[in-house]
Amino acid sequence: MGGGEIALLNLVGALDRSRYLPTVLLASDGPLVAKLRAAGIPTEVFPLGKELVDTQKDGLGVRSLLKITQIFDWIRYAVRIARYARKENIDLIHTNSLKSDVYGGVAGRLARIPVLWHVRDNIDGNYLPAAAAAAFRFLARTVPTGVVANSHSTLRVLAPSAKKPSGVVYSGMLERPVLETTTVSSEAPVVALIGRIAEWKGQHIFLRAAAEVLRSLPHARFWIVGAPLFGEFEYEKSLRLLAADLGITDRVEFLGFQGDIPNLLKGVTLVAHASCLGEPFGQVVVEGMAAGKPVVATDGGALPEVVVDGETGLLVPMGDAPAMAQAILAILNDPARGEAMGQAGRRRVQERFMIQHSMASLEKVYGEVLTKS
């Protein structure tokens, strides 16, 4: 499951059932359906056409927008949702993705039900094709009753109407026992980059930084955790070739998808995040901080909201492998500083990024949207 799906599962599971009775509608079957139903959350699957399901945000351009937004396909799907919402006496439609913003927004208009957009993507011309970004910013001001975003950065770029209820709902962590950290040899530290393998996630920058670090710390190890999706398998191949060209294949491990990140983090010394574009939130950075790990991350998007530079980790310019290498070395060469940063990061997560903080923010906007309607 992707970060947005995990965040949705956590949010729905944490809703106050004395005030809200959630039902989740999904456009396709998959692991999220099983997890929602296992949690006792009513879940329906309304299959969306394969062409629309398979279209990804970074494939949205003028031609593809004209192709996929076949007016009758969108309307038929929105009408089905609107009919269901009226039949089930739904009071609020909460959308969770760019595509559901479109058909959920239309459904809300048809059923005369308020709609809250939950935006988890950076709506600008670097993250999305310019035409798609402009279209979504316009729709955000006209279609939904209210808007929430997964960071101040995302909300600021989206720029919804000041007249609409809006707010920031971070993707909060579930409460879990604090795991004991496995002692990692300072002579063979482990630096992990976790996340979907995609060029904008910057795994190539991470590898170049790793090569520089290994000149000073030849026994360090580097993990790339995650798998490619959405046609990015060629990029993964290029990463393996780059590691070979850099002469570091014996110090780099491609671990693929890992389902138990908290357990994996027990054996990690430092978490790196190398996004080349502004990160909408940075869930894996929060995971690392929650595990008590210092973080080296790029300074775009929401990451400066998450990482306190010099306190819970270090921020470096996007796309700057030498700067990333220097930051990693600065922490690895000073274990006491790394330990202090890790503990400060864990405290920051407990104070700002837990699910109860998210629910307080979300339910506040729910109240404003329902009152406005």
C-alpha positions, 0 to 999 in steps of 0.5 A: 500500500502507498503512503496515502492508503496507509494514512487513510486506514489510520485516520478512518480507524481513529475516527470517534465512532460516537460522532462519525460513522465512516464508510469507505468507497474504493475504485479497485480491490486490493490490500487496503480493502482487506485491511479496512474490512478486517478493522470492521470498517464498512467498505465498498468497491465501485470499480473504476475503468482500468484506463483511469485506475492506471493513470498516475499523477506524473502522467497527467499532461494536456493530452492525457487530461483530454483523453482520460477526462471523458466527460461521460465516464466521469459523470457516470461514475460520479452519478453512481457515488451520488446515488449511493450517498443519497441512499445511505444518507451520507452527510460528508464526502471525504476524498483522499486522492487527486482522482477521487477529488474529481469524481468525488467533487462531482458526486457531492455537487450532484447529491448536494452533499459537502465535500472535503478534499484531502490533498496529499500531493504537491500541486505545482508544475515540478511535481505535476505537469503544469496543465494538471497543476493549474487545473487542480488549483482552480478546482480546489477553489471552486469544487470542494466545500473545504480542503485539508492537506498533509502539510503546510507546504502542500496547502500553501502551494494549493492555495485554496480559497480563503473563504473555504474551511481548510487546515493541515492534517499531518499523516499521524503515527499510530501509537506503538511500543518503543522498540529497543534499538539494536546496537550498530557498530560505529565502525560499520554504520548502516544508512537507509533510504526508505521509499518507493523507487522513483527518480524524484525520490533521489536514490541516484543522489543517495548512491553518489553521496554513499560513494563519497562517504565510503572514501572516509568510512569504507565499512559503512553500509547503505540500504535502499529499501523500497520497490519500483512502481508505475513503470519505474523498473528501468530507473531501478536498473539504472541505480544498480548500474550506477552502484557498479560504476561507482564501485560500491556494490559490495556496500549497497543493498537493495532490500526491495519492499519491506512490510515491517519498517519499525523492525527494520529500523532497529538495525539502522544508524541513520535515515536518509531522504534524498527527494529531488522535488518538494516532498508533500509530507515525508512519512518515512522521515517521521517513521525514522524519527519515531524510531529514534534515528537521526535524519539527513533529508533534503530541504524541499516541500514539507521536510523543514516542517518535520525535521528541525535542522541541527536538532533532530537531523540535518537538512541539505539542498535538493540534488546536492550529493556532496552536501548529503555526504558531508551531513551523513559524515557529520553525524556518523563521526559523532555518535553522541550527536546522532544519539541526541538527534534521534532522541529529539526526533522521537520527542518531536513525533510524540508531540506533533505527529501522532494520530491523535494530533491528526484527528483533532485537526481533521475533526475541527475542519469536519465541524466547519465544513458541516456547519458551512453546508 
